[in-house]
Amino acid sequence: MKNICVFGLGYIGLPTAAMFAHHGANVIGVDVNPHAVETINQGKIHIVEPGLEAIVKQAVDNGKLKASLTPVHSDAYLIAVPTPFKGDDHEPDLSYIHAVSKALAPLLEKGDVVILESTSPVGATEKMVEWLAEERPDLTFPKYHEPENEADIFVAYCPERVLPGKVVEELISNDRIIGGMTKESTEKAQEVYRIFVEGDLLATNSRTAEMAKLTENASRDVSIAFANELSIISDKLDINVWELIELANHHPRVNILQPGAGVGGHCIAVDPWFIVNKNPDEAKIIRTAREINDYKPNWVIGKIKGEVDKLKKQGIDKPTVALLGLAFKPDIDDLRESPAVNIAREMLDIESVEVLLVEPNINKLPQSLTAGNLVELDSALEKADIIAILVGHEQFRQIEFDTTRAIIDAVGIV
């Protein structure tokens, strides 16, 4: 497994490609974004991830890593492309996987390994195999219900489970779930990940691996929803939720998480809907947790509007609101599914307020917020009548906030 092709050079694909290259494999990373390809081939990175750029630079300089707009034949192919949902029913959108399947199929030769890493609904790996088989009737592909049968191509589902900000470390140290369509597919995929993974390689089948990934994130979502619901209830009862949780967590068997402005990112905010979509009558707790966490940004907006109304009654016609943080979690630049972005978008639609956006980890606003004004932290703090802390960035934790001004603290910094 010396030649590896990685489809998708984003927050998971690029670190994964770099790690394989760093440990001796020859890696082609494929992406549809020309800017990303050009940046990587210069030994630089287009995302924020501590420790990654040095590894990418070394791998590019050594000739082990190259980015490209088109794939080449390899011994193993890893697919790490987006899998969003669409519509009010949160139907999984597998169009990116479908596109990769069509691009990959002509390159396949007997004995190749295909690994899907993209977070996907149960059955997505089997669907991918159908698409590959349609393109390559000359090859045999594994079947989920025939785990002992051999095939020309080995296929597995192996989800990532890394934390943004610690991806370089966790890619190596975390255990991996290796879900082959057949037993031999599982073994072949394990050989691929043994190139750099020091954690355990846990063998299972593709459906169980797909469901394991969704289960992990749904579990987190339910736990966060409990904390977010507590924060809403505590506010109504005039209770400090941060003190409440700290006291409750002194119980030896209680570990309540911290509430926030909602839940974001491409995993926890998305994956539980894959379970709900396929199991609408059974996934009651999972659906409710998603609804609570999706509602929390609206609750935060309501708190901000309440402070705006107070200032208007005091004669301030157009209060200035500073929104601190746009990323979906602290100390990263990833804005995907960010509740803070949703809050900012809603606030920018209100003509009677001046909105200042602060996000120290980006240089320009995403297209959905181009009507906004990205400012430095000091400037925002100086001008703001109302401060809403939406993300717990380390820069914000260093501030001695002026509590004589209106502060909505969604993350427990003040």
Residue pairs with C-beta under 8 A, 6 or more apart in sequence:
1 25
1 75
1 76
1 113
1 191
1 192
1 195
2 24
2 25
2 26
2 75
3 25
3 26
3 27
3 28
3 73
3 74
3 75
3 76
4 17
4 20
4 25
4 26
4 27
4 28
4 74
4 75
4 76
4 77
4 78
4 192
5 27
5 28
5 29
5 30
5 71
5 72
5 73
5 74
5 76
5 77
5 78
5 107
6 13
6 16
6 17
6 20
6 27
6 28
6 29
6 30
6 77
6 78
6 80
7 13
7 30
7 31
7 71
7 77
7 78
7 79
7 80
7 81
7 100
7 103
7 104
8 30
8 31
8 79
8 80
8 81
8 82
8 96
8 100
8 118
9 17
9 29
9 30
9 31
9 33
9 36
9 37
9 40
9 67
10 31
10 36
10 47
10 80
10 82
11 47
11 49
11 164
11 167
11 266
11 334
12 80
12 117
12 160
12 162
12 167
13 29
13 31
13 78
13 80
13 81
13 117
14 29
14 36
14 40
14 45
14 47
14 52
14 56
15 49
15 52
15 162
15 167
15 168
15 171
16 78
16 80
16 117
16 160
16 171
17 27
17 29
17 65
17 78
18 27
18 52
18 55
18 56
18 59
18 65
19 55
19 168
19 171
19 172
19 196
20 27
20 195
20 196
21 27
21 59
21 62
21 64
21 65
22 55
22 58
22 59
22 64
22 196
23 195
23 196
24 64
24 195
25 64
25 195
26 64
27 59
27 64
27 65
27 66
28 66
28 67
28 68
28 71
28 72
28 74
29 37
29 40
29 65
29 66
29 67
29 68
30 67
30 68
30 69
30 70
30 71
30 103
31 37
31 67
31 69
32 69
33 46
34 69
35 46
36 46
36 67
37 67
37 68
37 69
38 67
39 45
39 46
40 46
40 56
40 60
40 65
40 67
41 60
41 66
41 67
42 60
43 53
43 56
43 57
43 60
43 61
44 53
44 56
44 57
45 52
45 53
45 56
47 333
47 334
48 332
48 333
48 334
48 361
49 164
49 165
49 167
49 168
49 332
50 165
50 166
50 168
51 168
51 169
52 167
52 168
55 168
56 65
59 65
60 66
70 103
71 77
71 103
71 104
71 107
72 107
73 107
73 109
74 107
74 112
75 111
75 112
75 113
76 112
76 113
76 114
76 115
76 192
77 104
77 107
77 112
77 113
77 114
77 115
78 115
78 117
78 192
79 97
79 100
79 104
79 114
79 115
79 116
79 117
79 118
79 128
80 117
80 118
80 160
81 96
81 97
81 99
81 100
81 118
82 96
82 118
82 266
83 92
83 93
83 94
83 96
83 97
83 118
83 119
83 120
83 124
83 270
84 93
84 266
84 270
85 91
85 92
85 93
85 270
85 273
85 274
85 277
86 92
86 93
89 277
90 273
90 274
90 276
90 277
91 277
92 120
92 121
92 124
92 273
92 274
92 277
94 120
94 124
94 127
96 118
97 116
97 118
97 120
97 124
97 127
97 128
97 131
98 131
101 128
101 131
101 132
101 135
102 131
102 135
104 114
104 132
105 131
105 132
105 135
105 136
106 135
106 136
108 114
108 132
108 136
108 139
108 153
110 139
110 152
110 153
111 152
111 153
111 154
112 153
112 154
113 153
113 154
113 155
113 156
113 185
113 188
113 189
113 191
113 192
114 128
114 132
114 153
114 154
114 155
114 156
115 155
115 156
115 157
115 158
115 189
115 192
116 124
116 125
116 128
116 155
116 156
116 157
116 158
117 157
117 158
117 159
117 160
118 124
119 159
119 160
119 213
119 214
119 217
119 266
119 267
119 270
119 271
119 274
120 157
120 210
120 213
120 274
121 210
121 214
121 274
121 275
121 277
121 278
122 207
122 210
122 211
122 214
122 274
122 278
123 207
123 210
124 157
124 210
125 144
125 155
125 156
125 157
125 179
125 181
125 206
125 207
125 210
126 144
126 181
126 206
126 207
128 155
129 141
129 142
129 143
129 155
129 181
132 141
132 153
132 155
133 139
133 141
139 152
139 153
140 151
140 152
140 153
141 151
141 152
141 153
141 155
141 181
142 149
142 151
142 153
142 154
142 155
142 180
142 181
142 182
142 185
143 149
143 151
143 181
143 182
144 181
144 205
144 206
144 207
146 182
147 180
147 181
147 182
147 183
147 205
148 182
148 183
149 182
150 182
150 184
151 182
151 185
154 180
154 181
154 182
154 184
154 185
154 188
154 189
155 180
155 181
155 185
155 206
156 178
156 179
156 180
156 181
156 185
156 186
156 188
156 189
156 206
156 209
157 179
157 206
157 209
157 210
158 176
158 177
158 178
158 179
158 189
158 193
158 209
159 177
159 209
159 210
159 212
159 213
160 171
161 170
161 174
161 176
161 177
161 213
161 216
162 170
162 171
162 174
163 170
164 265
164 329
164 332
164 334
165 329
165 330
165 331
165 332
171 196
171 197
172 196
172 197
172 198
172 199
173 198
173 199
174 197
174 199
175 199
175 200
175 201
175 202
176 193
176 197
176 199
176 200
176 201
176 202
177 202
177 204
177 209
177 212
177 213
178 186
178 189
178 190
178 193
178 201
178 202
178 203
178 204
178 209
179 186
179 204
179 205
179 206
179 207
179 208
179 209
179 210
179 212
180 186
180 187
180 188
180 189
180 203
180 205
180 206
181 205
181 206
186 203
186 204
186 205
187 203
190 201
190 203
193 201
194 201
204 212
211 275
213 271
214 271
214 272
214 274
214 275
215 275
217 267
217 268
217 271
217 272
218 271
218 272
218 275
218 286
218 289
220 268
221 263
221 268
221 269
221 271
221 272
221 286
221 289
221 290
221 293
222 285
222 286
222 289
223 256
223 257
224 257
224 259
224 260
224 263
224 268
224 289
224 293
225 263
225 288
225 289
225 290
225 292
225 293
226 256
226 257
226 289
227 245
227 256
227 257
227 258
227 259
227 260
228 259
228 260
228 262
228 263
228 292
228 293
228 296
229 292
230 241
230 244
230 245
230 256
230 259
231 241
231 259
231 296
232 296
232 299
234 240
234 241
234 244
235 241
235 303
241 259
241 412
242 258
242 412
245 256
245 258
245 259
248 254
248 256
249 255
249 256
258 411
258 412
259 296
259 410
259 411
259 412
260 296
260 339
260 392
260 410
260 411
261 296
261 297
261 300
261 339
261 340
261 343
261 390
261 391
261 410
261 411
262 269
262 293
262 294
262 296
262 297
262 300
262 339
262 340
262 342
263 269
263 293
263 294
263 296
263 328
263 337
263 339
264 327
264 328
264 329
264 336
264 337
264 338
264 339
264 340
264 341
265 328
265 329
265 334
265 336
265 337
265 338
266 336
266 337
269 293
269 328
269 337
270 337
272 283
272 286
272 287
272 289
272 290
273 290
275 283
275 286
276 283
276 286
276 287
276 290
280 287
296 339
297 339
297 340
297 342
297 343
297 346
300 339
300 343
300 388
300 390
300 408
300 410
301 343
301 346
301 347
303 388
303 408
304 321
304 343
304 347
304 386
304 388
304 408
305 350
307 319
307 386
307 406
307 408
308 319
308 321
308 350
308 352
308 353
308 386
310 406
311 319
311 385
311 386
311 406
312 319
312 352
316 385
317 352
318 352
318 353
318 354
319 353
319 354
319 385
319 386
320 353
320 354
320 355
320 356
320 383
320 384
320 385
320 386
321 347
321 353
321 354
321 355
321 356
321 384
321 385
321 386
321 387
321 388
322 356
322 358
322 380
322 381
322 383
322 384
322 386
322 387
322 388
323 340
323 343
323 344
323 347
323 355
323 356
323 357
323 358
323 388
323 390
324 358
324 377
324 380
324 387
324 388
324 389
324 390
324 391
324 393
324 396
325 340
325 358
325 359
325 389
325 390
325 391
325 392
325 393
325 396
326 335
326 338
326 340
326 341
326 344
326 357
326 358
326 359
326 362
326 369
326 390
326 391
327 333
327 334
327 335
327 338
327 340
327 359
327 361
327 362
327 391
327 393
328 334
328 335
328 336
328 337
328 338
328 339
328 340
328 391
329 391
330 391
330 392
330 393
330 394
331 361
331 393
331 394
332 361
333 359
333 361
333 362
335 341
335 362
335 366
339 390
340 390
340 391
341 366
341 368
341 369
343 388
343 390
344 355
344 357
344 369
344 372
345 368
345 369
347 353
347 355
348 355
348 369
348 371
348 372
355 372
355 373
356 373
356 375
356 379
356 380
356 383
356 384
357 365
357 369
357 372
357 373
357 374
357 375
358 374
358 375
358 376
358 377
358 380
359 374
359 391
360 377
360 393
360 395
361 393
362 374
364 374
365 372
365 374
377 395
377 396
377 399
380 387
381 387
381 399
381 402
384 405
385 405
385 406
386 405
386 406
386 407
386 408
387 401
387 405
387 406
387 407
387 408
388 407
388 408
388 410
389 396
389 407
389 408
389 409
389 410
389 411
389 413
389 414
390 410
390 411
391 411
392 411
392 412
392 413
396 413
397 413
399 413
401 407
401 413
401 414
403 414
407 414
